[in-house]
Amino acid sequence: MRLAACILACGLAIASAPRDGQHDFDFEVGTWKTHLKRRLRPLTGSNTWVEMDGTTVCRKVWNGRANILELEADGPGGQHFQGMSLRLYNPQAHQWSLNFSNAADGTLATPTIGQFKDGRGEFYDQETYNGRAILVRFVISEITANSARFEQAFSDDGGKTWEVNWIATDTRVSAAADAASAAAGAASASAAPTSSP
C-alpha cells in the first residue's frame, strides 16, 4: 500500500513539473520566405497597412536554449526593413524572452516574455508608446513544419482590447532550394573579377 501511495505521489509530482521548453523554437531554424503586413500609426484609429516581402533566417545557439533571427524585407516605394530578434530561454522560469532590434535605430526593444502552450507561443511586455503606457502581445501560431504566423498587438486599455499592428506569415524555403541558392552565390562570387593590389 505504501509503495502504491509513493508511486502515485511521485507520478503527480512529475505530472505537475513545469514543461522544459528550451527547444520550443527548433521548428523555426532555417530559411523562410516572409510576407509582412505592418499597420502604420498604431493606436490612432488608422487602418492603413503596408505590405512587404523578404527573407527570415533563424539559427540556434547554446544548443537551442537561444536563437538569433534575422529578417530583411522590401516594400513599395523602396521601403527596406531589417530586424533582428535574440530569443533567450530561462530554464528556472521555463519562459522565453524575445529581444527585438530594428536596424534603423540599433537598440534593443523591451523584451516580451512568455512561453509556448499547446503549439502556441504568447509573449507580453509593458512599455511606453507615444508617451502612453501600453501592453504588447506577441503571438506565434499556426505552426507547421513549413509555415508559421507571427502577430503583434498593442493595448492601451490594460488588455481589455487589442489592436493588431504586425502580421508575418513565414513559409519555409526547402533545403534543396536553400543549398542551390548558396551554391549559386558561391559560384557567382568566385566568377567575379578580382583586382590585384
Summary of the structure (lengths in Angstrom):
residues: 197
radius of gyration: 21.0
end to end distance: 85.3
largest distance: 85.3
contacts: 506
relative contact order: 0.14
helix: 21%
strand: 49%
